[in-house]
Amino acid sequence: MQLSFMLCIVDRRRSEAYVSLCRSLGLPLTLSMLGRGTAMRAHLDLYGLEATQKAVVATVADGQNARRLFREAKRQLYLDIPGNGIMLALPIKSVGGGKTLAYLTDNRPLETQAPPAGFEHELLVIILNEGYIDEVMEAAREAGAAGGTVLHAKGTGARQAQKFFGVSLADEKEVLLIVAKSTEKAGIMRAVIRAHGPDTPAGTVTFSLPISEVAGLRLLEDE
């Protein structure tokens, strides 16, 4: 099916404009989450800066609305210009039930389209114990990552993990989102796992998701 999980990562002060854009297109489900950028604490202190406050806005859109959302986000929020945010489309493989599908698509028939042969970018999702974000991000940067966005989370299942790995994993978690070229993804993941894998104090769990379309990464693409 041509249905995508859309993510937009922007400064918090601009997030409401993107939410309003989703609302204007009639998208039925929009979620806003608070996060922060990954500038190193030492760099922030050196220049007297505060950590960048981010918002991650998620919605679900069919092919037509996804194209409209990209087009209007570029036109109104200038998301095709680096520094104004990042917008991603993650293909959805399946949906739980006909009623859910009808809700997410406003009961419209979905376009049919052959899946892409490959993906130029992927979204790295790194889940780690709270307090190790600088170290994990440093390992990712050394392997080529340009930056990331951090979300705070509450974990469960720590007791089972402790039995399996023999280490203490905290309930307080952070989720690090990194957009990377597909050709660089494996190297970044290896670097994070080697330095801060599940059997370390950081306790990272790392996986990646394909990105079918992206806006706001022109500098990354030109490197």
KEGUKE-205750 format. One record per atom (N, C-alpha, C): x negated, y, z; residue number from 0; atom name. Coordinates in pm, whole numbers, plus 50000, padded with zeros to 5 digits. Layout:
REM KEGUKE-205750
SITE    c1    c2    c3 num atome
SITE     X     Y     Z NUM    CA
...
This chain:
REM KEGUKE-205750
SITE    c1    c2    c3 num atome
SITE 49915 49881 50000   0     N
SITE 50000 50000 50000   0    CA
SITE 49912 50124 50000   0     C
SITE 49964 50232 49944   1     N
SITE 49889 50356 49945   1    CA
SITE 49938 50442 50061   1     C
SITE 49884 50412 50178   2     N
SITE 49919 50482 50301   2    CA
SITE 49789 50504 50376   2     C
SITE 49770 50626 50427   3     N
SITE 49642 50661 50489   3    CA
SITE 49661 50718 50628   3     C
SITE 49565 50687 50715   4     N
SITE 49555 50749 50846   4    CA
SITE 49465 50869 50828   4     C
SITE 49521 50989 50842   5     N
SITE 49448 51112 50814   5    CA
SITE 49392 51169 50944   5     C
SITE 49264 51202 50943   6     N
SITE 49200 51264 51058   6    CA
SITE 49143 51399 51016   6     C
SITE 49166 51500 51098   7     N
SITE 49106 51632 51075   7    CA
SITE 49035 51673 51202   7     C
SITE 48907 51703 51193   8     N
SITE 48827 51746 51307   8    CA
SITE 48793 51892 51287   8     C
SITE 48846 51978 51373   9     N
SITE 48827 52123 51359   9    CA
SITE 48804 52184 51497   9     C
SITE 48759 52310 51498  10     N
SITE 48753 52384 51624  10    CA
SITE 48894 52394 51681  10     C
SITE 48904 52391 51813  11     N
SITE 49036 52388 51877  11    CA
SITE 49122 52507 51837  11     C
SITE 49059 52623 51819  12     N
SITE 49138 52742 51787  12    CA
SITE 49203 52734 51649  12     C
SITE 49156 52641 51565  13     N
SITE 49213 52627 51432  13    CA
SITE 49305 52507 51419  13     C
SITE 49315 52429 51525  14     N
SITE 49390 52304 51515  14    CA
SITE 49540 52326 51496  14     C
SITE 49595 52430 51558  15     N
SITE 49739 52453 51547  15    CA
SITE 49778 52486 51402  15     C
SITE 49688 52552 51329  16     N
SITE 49717 52582 51188  16    CA
SITE 49728 52453 51108  16     C
SITE 49642 52354 51140  17     N
SITE 49649 52226 51069  17    CA
SITE 49775 52149 51110  17     C
SITE 49810 52153 51239  18     N
SITE 49932 52088 51284  18    CA
SITE 50053 52149 51213  18     C
SITE 50055 52281 51200  19     N
SITE 50165 52348 51129  19    CA
SITE 50171 52306 50983  19     C
SITE 50055 52283 50924  20     N
SITE 50051 52237 50785  20    CA
SITE 50111 52098 50774  20     C
SITE 50078 52009 50866  21     N
SITE 50137 51875 50867  21    CA
SITE 50289 51884 50883  21     C
SITE 50331 51974 50971  22     N
SITE 50474 51990 50996  22    CA
SITE 50545 52042 50871  22     C
SITE 50482 52133 50800  23     N
SITE 50544 52190 50680  23    CA
SITE 50562 52086 50569  23     C
SITE 50478 51982 50569  24     N
SITE 50490 51875 50470  24    CA
SITE 50587 51767 50514  24     C
SITE 50643 51783 50634  25     N
SITE 50742 51686 50681  25    CA
SITE 50681 51555 50728  25     C
SITE 50554 51554 50765  26     N
SITE 50491 51431 50813  26    CA
SITE 50546 51397 50950  26     C
SITE 50595 51276 50971  27     N
SITE 50672 51244 51092  27    CA
SITE 50591 51224 51218  27     C
SITE 50461 51192 51205  28     N
SITE 50381 51157 51323  28    CA
SITE 50251 51235 51319  28     C
SITE 50233 51326 51414  29     N
SITE 50109 51403 51424  29    CA
SITE 50061 51400 51568  29     C
SITE 49935 51362 51587  30     N
SITE 49876 51351 51721  30    CA
SITE 49756 51443 51731  30     C
SITE 49747 51518 51841  31     N
SITE 49633 51607 51864  31    CA
SITE 49554 51556 51985  31     C
SITE 49422 51543 51967  32     N
SITE 49333 51498 52074  32    CA
SITE 49221 51598 52092  32     C
SITE 49177 51618 52214  33     N
SITE 49072 51715 52243  33    CA
SITE 48937 51646 52245  33     C
SITE 48837 51714 52191  34     N
SITE 48703 51659 52188  34    CA
SITE 48601 51771 52196  34     C
SITE 48475 51736 52170  35     N
SITE 48368 51834 52169  35    CA
SITE 48261 51792 52072  35     C
SITE 48179 51888 52030  36     N
SITE 48070 51859 51939  36    CA
SITE 47954 51791 52010  36     C
SITE 47853 51751 51932  37     N
SITE 47743 51672 51989  37    CA
SITE 47611 51747 51995  37     C
SITE 47614 51882 52001  38     N
SITE 47489 51956 52017  38    CA
SITE 47421 51913 52146  38     C
SITE 47291 51896 52140  39     N
SITE 47216 51850 52258  39    CA
SITE 47225 51953 52370  39     C
SITE 47238 51906 52495  40     N
SITE 47249 51996 52609  40    CA
SITE 47129 52090 52617  40     C
SITE 47011 52038 52588  41     N
SITE 46890 52122 52595  41    CA
SITE 46896 52236 52495  41     C
SITE 46949 52208 52375  42     N
SITE 46961 52312 52273  42    CA
SITE 47062 52418 52315  42     C
SITE 47172 52375 52373  43     N
SITE 47274 52470 52418  43    CA
SITE 47217 52561 52527  43     C
SITE 47143 52503 52622  44     N
SITE 47085 52584 52729  44    CA
SITE 46980 52680 52675  44     C
SITE 46902 52636 52577  45     N
SITE 46796 52717 52521  45    CA
SITE 46850 52844 52457  45     C
SITE 46963 52830 52385  46     N
SITE 47019 52944 52313  46    CA
SITE 47136 53009 52387  46     C
SITE 47164 52963 52509  47     N
SITE 47271 53022 52586  47    CA
SITE 47408 52999 52527  47     C
SITE 47428 52882 52466  48     N
SITE 47555 52851 52399  48    CA
SITE 47637 52754 52482  48     C
SITE 47765 52750 52454  49     N
SITE 47853 52652 52515  49    CA
SITE 47882 52541 52415  49     C
SITE 47916 52423 52465  50     N
SITE 47948 52311 52377  50    CA
SITE 48070 52346 52291  50     C
SITE 48064 52309 52164  51     N
SITE 48173 52339 52073  51    CA
SITE 48296 52256 52108  51     C
SITE 48407 52323 52132  52     N
SITE 48531 52255 52165  52    CA
SITE 48603 52216 52037  52     C
SITE 48632 52089 52021  53     N
SITE 48692 52037 51899  53    CA
SITE 48831 51982 51926  53     C
SITE 48908 51972 51820  54     N
SITE 49035 51900 51823  54    CA
SITE 49033 51798 51710  54     C
SITE 49085 51680 51738  55     N
SITE 49100 51577 51635  55    CA
SITE 49250 51559 51615  55     C
SITE 49297 51594 51496  56     N
SITE 49439 51586 51464  56    CA
SITE 49460 51469 51369  56     C
SITE 49549 51378 51406  57     N
SITE 49573 51257 51327  57    CA
SITE 49717 51254 51279  57     C
SITE 49736 51205 51158  58     N
SITE 49870 51186 51103  58    CA
SITE 49865 51071 51003  58     C
SITE 49980 51029 50955  59     N
SITE 49989 50924 50855  59    CA
SITE 50060 50983 50733  59     C
SITE 50006 50956 50614  60     N
SITE 50063 51013 50493  60    CA
SITE 50056 50912 50379  60     C
SITE 50158 50914 50293  61     N
SITE 50152 50833 50172  61    CA
SITE 50063 50904 50070  61     C
SITE 50046 50842 49954  62     N
SITE 49953 50896 49855  62    CA
SITE 49985 51038 49814  62     C
SITE 50112 51067 49788  63     N
SITE 50152 51200 49744  63    CA
SITE 50127 51304 49853  63     C
SITE 50168 51274 49975  64     N
SITE 50149 51370 50084  64    CA
SITE 50002 51384 50122  64     C
SITE 49925 51278 50109  65     N
SITE 49783 51288 50138  65    CA
SITE 49716 51385 50041  65     C
SITE 49752 51376 49913  66     N
SITE 49695 51468 49815  66    CA
SITE 49738 51612 49845  66     C
SITE 49864 51630 49882  67     N
SITE 49914 51764 49915  67    CA
SITE 49844 51818 50039  67     C
SITE 49820 51731 50137  68     N
SITE 49756 51774 50260  68    CA
SITE 49612 51817 50235  68     C
SITE 49540 51740 50156  69     N
SITE 49403 51779 50119  69    CA
SITE 49404 51912 50045  69     C
SITE 49495 51925 49948  70     N
SITE 49499 52046 49866  70    CA
SITE 49530 52170 49952  70     C
SITE 49631 52160 50039  71     N
SITE 49669 52275 50119  71    CA
SITE 49568 52305 50229  71     C
SITE 49505 52201 50285  72     N
SITE 49403 52224 50386  72    CA
SITE 49282 52297 50327  72     C
SITE 49248 52263 50204  73     N
SITE 49139 52334 50137  73    CA
SITE 49179 52477 50105  73     C
SITE 49304 52496 50062  74     N
SITE 49349 52629 50021  74    CA
SITE 49371 52722 50140  74     C
SITE 49432 52669 50247  75     N
SITE 49469 52753 50360  75    CA
SITE 49363 52757 50470  75     C
SITE 49295 52644 50492  76     N
SITE 49199 52636 50602  76    CA
SITE 49055 52627 50553  76     C
SITE 49035 52626 50422  77     N
SITE 48901 52623 50361  77    CA
SITE 48819 52504 50408  77     C
SITE 48884 52387 50419  78     N
SITE 48814 52270 50468  78    CA
SITE 48717 52211 50367  78     C
SITE 48718 52261 50245  79     N
SITE 48617 52215 50149  79    CA
SITE 48486 52290 50167  79     C
SITE 48484 52390 50255  80     N
SITE 48362 52466 50283  80    CA
SITE 48302 52414 50413  80     C
SITE 48180 52364 50410  81     N
SITE 48118 52311 50533  81    CA
SITE 48119 52413 50645  81     C
SITE 48145 52366 50766  82     N
SITE 48151 52453 50882  82    CA
SITE 48291 52485 50928  82     C
SITE 48391 52455 50843  83     N
SITE 48530 52483 50878  83    CA
SITE 48605 52360 50926  83     C
SITE 48537 52247 50932  84     N
SITE 48601 52124 50976  84    CA
SITE 48578 52011 50879  84     C
SITE 48623 51893 50917  85     N
SITE 48611 51773 50834  85    CA
SITE 48747 51706 50827  85     C
SITE 48784 51662 50710  86     N
SITE 48911 51593 50691  86    CA
SITE 48885 51459 50624  86     C
SITE 48947 51352 50680  87     N
SITE 48922 51217 50633  87    CA
SITE 49053 51146 50603  87     C
SITE 49048 51057 50506  88     N
SITE 49160 50966 50479  88    CA
SITE 49109 50824 50496  88     C
SITE 49170 50750 50590  89     N
SITE 49133 50611 50617  89    CA
SITE 49246 50522 50568  89     C
SITE 49221 50434 50471  90     N
SITE 49329 50351 50417  90    CA
SITE 49389 50258 50521  90     C
SITE 49521 50251 50524  91     N
SITE 49594 50161 50614  91    CA
SITE 49623 50032 50540  91     C
SITE 49587 49920 50601  92     N
SITE 49605 49791 50535  92    CA
SITE 49745 49735 50556  92     C
SITE 49800 49750 50676  93     N
SITE 49933 49695 50702  93    CA
SITE 50002 49777 50809  93     C
SITE 50134 49763 50814  94     N
SITE 50218 49837 50908  94    CA
SITE 50309 49737 50978  94     C
SITE 50334 49759 51108  95     N
SITE 50412 49664 51187  95    CA
SITE 50562 49678 51170  95     C
SITE 50617 49622 51063  96     N
SITE 50762 49616 51047  96    CA
SITE 50819 49718 50950  96     C
SITE 50934 49683 50893  97     N
SITE 50999 49767 50794  97    CA
SITE 51046 49900 50850  97     C
SITE 51096 49902 50975  98     N
SITE 51143 50027 51033  98    CA
SITE 51027 50125 51054  98     C
SITE 50912 50072 51096  99     N
SITE 50795 50158 51112  99    CA
SITE 50752 50217 50979  99     C
SITE 50750 50133 50875 100     N
SITE 50713 50181 50743 100    CA
SITE 50810 50288 50695 100     C
SITE 50939 50266 50716 101     N
SITE 51039 50364 50674 101    CA
SITE 51020 50496 50748 101     C
SITE 50986 50488 50877 102     N
SITE 50964 50609 50956 102    CA
SITE 50842 50685 50906 102     C
SITE 50734 50615 50880 103     N
SITE 50610 50680 50840 103    CA
SITE 50617 50737 50698 103     C
SITE 50704 50684 50615 104     N
SITE 50713 50729 50476 104    CA
SITE 50841 50805 50447 104     C
SITE 50923 50832 50550 105     N
SITE 51053 50897 50531 105    CA
SITE 51138 50817 50433 105     C
SITE 51122 50684 50439 106     N
SITE 51200 50590 50359 106    CA
SITE 51181 50606 50208 106     C
SITE 51067 50664 50169 107     N
SITE 51037 50677 50026 107    CA
SITE 50959 50555 49979 107     C
SITE 50978 50513 49853 108     N
SITE 50896 50401 49802 108    CA
SITE 50751 50445 49789 108     C
SITE 50661 50353 49822 109     N
SITE 50518 50384 49814 109    CA
SITE 50466 50364 49673 109     C
SITE 50370 50448 49636 110     N
SITE 50300 50428 49510 110    CA
SITE 50214 50302 49520 110     C
SITE 50197 50235 49410 111     N
SITE 50107 50120 49406 111    CA
SITE 49979 50161 49333 111     C
SITE 49868 50124 49390 112     N
SITE 49740 50163 49333 112    CA
SITE 49636 50060 49370 112     C
SITE 49551 50026 49275 113     N
SITE 49445 49928 49302 113    CA
SITE 49349 49985 49406 113     C
SITE 49302 49904 49501 114     N
SITE 49207 49954 49601 114    CA
SITE 49076 49995 49535 114     C
SITE 49010 50096 49588 115     N
SITE 48883 50140 49530 115    CA
SITE 48777 50031 49539 115     C
SITE 48686 50032 49442 116     N
SITE 48582 49929 49437 116    CA
SITE 48482 49945 49551 116     C
SITE 48460 50068 49595 117     N
SITE 48366 50093 49704 117    CA
SITE 48397 50224 49771 117     C
SITE 48333 50249 49885 118     N
SITE 48358 50371 49960 118    CA
SITE 48226 50444 49978 118     C
SITE 48223 50575 49947 119     N
SITE 48101 50653 49959 119    CA
SITE 48069 50687 50104 119     C
SITE 48172 50701 50186 120     N
SITE 48152 50737 50327 120    CA
SITE 48227 50640 50418 120     C
SITE 48179 50631 50540 121     N
SITE 48246 50549 50641 121    CA
SITE 48249 50626 50773 121     C
SITE 48349 50594 50855 122     N
SITE 48362 50654 50986 122    CA
SITE 48306 50556 51089 122     C
SITE 48201 50597 51158 123     N
SITE 48143 50515 51264 123    CA
SITE 48214 50548 51395 123     C
SITE 48264 50446 51461 124     N
SITE 48329 50461 51591 124    CA
SITE 48240 50395 51695 124     C
SITE 48187 50476 51785 125     N
SITE 48095 50426 51887 125    CA
SITE 48158 50451 52024 125     C
SITE 48188 50345 52096 126     N
SITE 48250 50354 52229 126    CA
SITE 48141 50327 52332 126     C
SITE 48124 50416 52428 127     N
SITE 48014 50404 52522 127    CA
SITE 48054 50448 52661 127     C
SITE 47975 50409 52759 128     N
SITE 47998 50453 52896 128    CA
SITE 47973 50603 52908 128     C
SITE 48053 50669 52990 129     N
SITE 48041 50813 53006 129    CA
SITE 47903 50850 53060 129     C
SITE 47846 50959 53006 130     N
SITE 47719 51010 53056 130    CA
SITE 47599 50978 52970 130     C
SITE 47618 50902 52861 131     N
SITE 47505 50863 52776 131    CA
SITE 47517 50918 52634 131     C
SITE 47603 51017 52615 132     N
SITE 47629 51063 52479 132    CA
SITE 47506 51125 52414 132     C
SITE 47426 51203 52489 133     N
SITE 47308 51265 52430 133    CA
SITE 47208 51160 52382 133     C
SITE 47186 51057 52463 134     N
SITE 47090 50953 52425 134    CA
SITE 47138 50875 52302 134     C
SITE 47266 50841 52300 135     N
SITE 47320 50765 52187 135    CA
SITE 47317 50850 52060 135     C
SITE 47355 50978 52072 136     N
SITE 47355 51064 51955 136    CA
SITE 47213 51087 51904 136     C
SITE 47116 51094 51994 137     N
SITE 46977 51110 51953 137    CA
SITE 46932 50990 51869 137     C
SITE 46968 50869 51913 138     N
SITE 46933 50750 51835 138    CA
SITE 47000 50753 51699 138     C
SITE 47125 50798 51693 139     N
SITE 47195 50806 51566 139    CA
SITE 47132 50911 51475 139     C
SITE 47092 51024 51532 140     N
SITE 47029 51130 51452 140    CA
SITE 46896 51084 51393 140     C
SITE 46819 51012 51473 141     N
SITE 46690 50964 51424 141    CA
SITE 46706 50869 51305 141     C
SITE 46824 50807 51295 142     N
SITE 46851 50716 51183 142    CA
SITE 46924 50786 51068 142     C
SITE 46946 50918 51081 143     N
SITE 47004 50992 50969 143    CA
SITE 47140 51054 50992 143     C
SITE 47201 51034 51108 144     N
SITE 47333 51093 51133 144    CA
SITE 47321 51243 51145 144     C
SITE 47416 51315 51085 145     N
SITE 47412 51461 51086 145    CA
SITE 47473 51519 51212 145     C
SITE 47569 51453 51273 146     N
SITE 47637 51505 51392 146    CA
SITE 47760 51421 51419 146     C
SITE 47832 51457 51523 147     N
SITE 47949 51379 51557 147    CA
SITE 48043 51455 51647 147     C
SITE 48155 51392 51679 148     N
SITE 48256 51449 51769 148    CA
SITE 48284 51348 51880 148     C
SITE 48297 51398 52003 149     N
SITE 48313 51313 52120 149    CA
SITE 48454 51328 52177 149     C
SITE 48519 51216 52205 150     N
SITE 48647 51213 52274 150    CA
SITE 48630 51140 52407 150     C
SITE 48696 51190 52510 151     N
SITE 48693 51121 52639 151    CA
SITE 48802 51016 52642 151     C
SITE 48773 50903 52703 152     N
SITE 48869 50792 52706 152    CA
SITE 48860 50717 52838 152     C
SITE 48962 50640 52865 153     N
SITE 48966 50553 52983 153    CA
SITE 48962 50409 52934 153     C
SITE 48864 50331 52979 154     N
SITE 48849 50194 52933 154    CA
SITE 48914 50094 53025 154     C
SITE 48944 49977 52970 155     N
SITE 48993 49864 53049 155    CA
SITE 48912 49741 53010 155     C
SITE 48923 49637 53088 156     N
SITE 48853 49513 53055 156    CA
SITE 48708 49511 53100 156     C
SITE 48669 49604 53189 157     N
SITE 48530 49611 53232 157    CA
SITE 48485 49485 53306 157     C
SITE 48576 49421 53381 158     N
SITE 48537 49302 53455 158    CA
SITE 48500 49188 53362 158     C
SITE 48580 49168 53256 159     N
SITE 48549 49062 53161 159    CA
SITE 48416 49090 53092 159     C
SITE 48392 49217 53056 160     N
SITE 48267 49252 52991 160    CA
SITE 48149 49229 53084 160     C
SITE 48168 49260 53212 161     N
SITE 48059 49241 53309 161    CA
SITE 48022 49093 53321 161     C
SITE 48122 49007 53319 162     N
SITE 48095 48864 53327 162    CA
SITE 48019 48816 53204 162     C
SITE 48054 48870 53089 163     N
SITE 47995 48823 52964 163    CA
SITE 47853 48876 52945 163     C
SITE 47835 49007 52967 164     N
SITE 47706 49069 52940 164    CA
SITE 47614 49071 53061 164     C
SITE 47671 49053 53182 165     N
SITE 47589 49059 53301 165    CA
SITE 47549 49199 53340 165     C
SITE 47621 49300 53290 166     N
SITE 47593 49440 53325 166    CA
SITE 47723 49503 53371 166     C
SITE 47711 49617 53437 167     N
SITE 47827 49689 53486 167    CA
SITE 47869 49794 53384 167     C
SITE 47988 49779 53328 168     N
SITE 48041 49875 53232 168    CA
SITE 48146 49962 53299 168     C
SITE 48133 50092 53285 169     N
SITE 48222 50185 53353 169    CA
SITE 48358 50192 53286 169     C
SITE 48459 50229 53365 170     N
SITE 48592 50250 53309 170    CA
SITE 48598 50381 53231 170     C
SITE 48521 50482 53276 171     N
SITE 48521 50610 53206 171    CA
SITE 48437 50597 53079 171     C
SITE 48501 50624 52966 172     N
SITE 48436 50604 52837 172    CA
SITE 48431 50734 52757 172     C
SITE 48343 50734 52658 173     N
SITE 48342 50838 52556 173    CA
SITE 48345 50769 52420 173     C
SITE 48415 50829 52326 174     N
SITE 48424 50776 52191 174    CA
SITE 48356 50875 52098 174     C
SITE 48253 50830 52031 175     N
SITE 48175 50913 51939 175    CA
SITE 48215 50881 51796 175     C
SITE 48259 50982 51723 176     N
SITE 48298 50966 51583 176    CA
SITE 48192 51030 51494 176     C
SITE 48135 50953 51402 177     N
SITE 48032 51001 51311 177    CA
SITE 48073 50965 51168 177     C
SITE 48071 51062 51079 178     N
SITE 48093 51036 50937 178    CA
SITE 47957 51021 50871 178     C
SITE 47937 50912 50799 179     N
SITE 47807 50885 50736 179    CA
SITE 47826 50830 50597 179     C
SITE 47724 50848 50515 180     N
SITE 47724 50783 50384 180    CA
SITE 47721 50631 50404 180     C
SITE 47788 50560 50317 181     N
SITE 47792 50414 50329 181    CA
SITE 47653 50353 50321 181     C
SITE 47565 50417 50244 182     N
SITE 47429 50365 50230 182    CA
SITE 47347 50383 50356 182     C
SITE 47387 50474 50445 183     N
SITE 47312 50501 50567 183    CA
SITE 47379 50441 50691 183     C
SITE 47501 50392 50673 184     N
SITE 47579 50344 50787 184    CA
SITE 47509 50232 50864 184     C
SITE 47458 50132 50795 185     N
SITE 47398 50017 50862 185    CA
SITE 47277 50058 50945 185     C
SITE 47195 50149 50892 186     N
SITE 47077 50193 50965 186    CA
SITE 47112 50267 51092 186     C
SITE 47216 50349 51088 187     N
SITE 47260 50423 51207 187    CA
SITE 47313 50326 51311 187     C
SITE 47394 50231 51268 188     N
SITE 47451 50135 51361 188    CA
SITE 47341 50050 51425 188     C
SITE 47243 50007 51345 189     N
SITE 47132 49927 51400 189    CA
SITE 47055 50006 51505 189     C
SITE 47029 50135 51475 190     N
SITE 46952 50216 51568 190    CA
SITE 47025 50233 51701 190     C
SITE 47156 50254 51695 191     N
SITE 47235 50270 51817 191    CA
SITE 47238 50140 51897 191     C
SITE 47259 50029 51828 192     N
SITE 47270 49900 51897 192    CA
SITE 47137 49860 51961 192     C
SITE 47026 49883 51889 193     N
SITE 46896 49845 51943 193    CA
SITE 46862 49923 52069 193     C
SITE 46894 50053 52069 194     N
SITE 46857 50137 52183 194    CA
SITE 46961 50136 52294 194     C
SITE 47089 50121 52258 195     N
SITE 47195 50140 52356 195    CA
SITE 47310 50042 52334 195     C
SITE 47278 49915 52309 196     N
SITE 47380 49815 52281 196    CA
SITE 47463 49776 52402 196     C
SITE 47548 49676 52387 197     N
SITE 47639 49634 52495 197    CA
SITE 47568 49590 52622 197     C
SITE 47443 49543 52612 198     N
SITE 47371 49494 52730 198    CA
SITE 47282 49601 52792 198     C
SITE 47307 49728 52763 199     N
SITE 47232 49840 52821 199    CA
SITE 47325 49923 52908 199     C
SITE 47271 50016 52987 200     N
SITE 47359 50102 53068 200    CA
SITE 47461 50180 52985 200     C
SITE 47426 50218 52861 201     N
SITE 47521 50292 52777 201    CA
SITE 47636 50202 52732 201     C
SITE 47608 50072 52714 202     N
SITE 47712 49975 52683 202    CA
SITE 47791 50004 52557 202     C
SITE 47724 50042 52448 203     N
SITE 47798 50082 52328 203    CA
SITE 47864 49963 52259 203     C
SITE 47983 49989 52207 204     N
SITE 48053 49900 52114 204    CA
SITE 48072 49980 51986 204     C
SITE 48022 49928 51874 205     N
SITE 48014 50008 51752 205    CA
SITE 48077 49934 51635 205     C
SITE 48157 50006 51557 206     N
SITE 48212 49951 51433 206    CA
SITE 48237 50065 51335 206     C
SITE 48267 50032 51210 207     N
SITE 48289 50135 51109 207    CA
SITE 48419 50109 51033 207     C
SITE 48474 50217 50978 208     N
SITE 48597 50211 50899 208    CA
SITE 48573 50281 50766 208     C
SITE 48627 50229 50655 209     N
SITE 48606 50292 50526 209    CA
SITE 48686 50423 50514 209     C
SITE 48628 50520 50445 210     N
SITE 48693 50648 50418 210    CA
SITE 48721 50655 50268 210     C
SITE 48848 50671 50232 211     N
SITE 48882 50674 50090 211    CA
SITE 48867 50813 50030 211     C
SITE 48877 50918 50113 212     N
SITE 48859 51055 50065 212    CA
SITE 48814 51140 50182 212     C
SITE 48733 51244 50152 213     N
SITE 48678 51327 50258 213    CA
SITE 48664 51469 50207 213     C
SITE 48681 51566 50296 214     N
SITE 48657 51706 50266 214    CA
SITE 48575 51767 50378 214     C
SITE 48489 51863 50342 215     N
SITE 48410 51933 50442 215    CA
SITE 48269 51881 50460 215     C
SITE 48224 51790 50373 216     N
SITE 48091 51730 50387 216    CA
SITE 48000 51767 50272 216     C
SITE 48021 51881 50212 217     N
SITE 47941 51915 50094 217    CA
SITE 47793 51922 50124 217     C
SITE 47756 51978 50240 218     N
SITE 47615 51984 50275 218    CA
SITE 47556 51846 50290 218     C
SITE 47632 51755 50352 219     N
SITE 47584 51618 50368 219    CA
SITE 47567 51552 50233 219     C
SITE 47662 51577 50140 220     N
SITE 47656 51512 50010 220    CA
SITE 47544 51568 49924 220     C
SITE 47503 51693 49951 221     N
SITE 47399 51756 49869 221    CA
SITE 47258 51723 49916 221     C
SITE 47246 51663 50036 222     N
SITE 47113 51632 50088 222    CA
SITE 47043 51528 50002 222     C
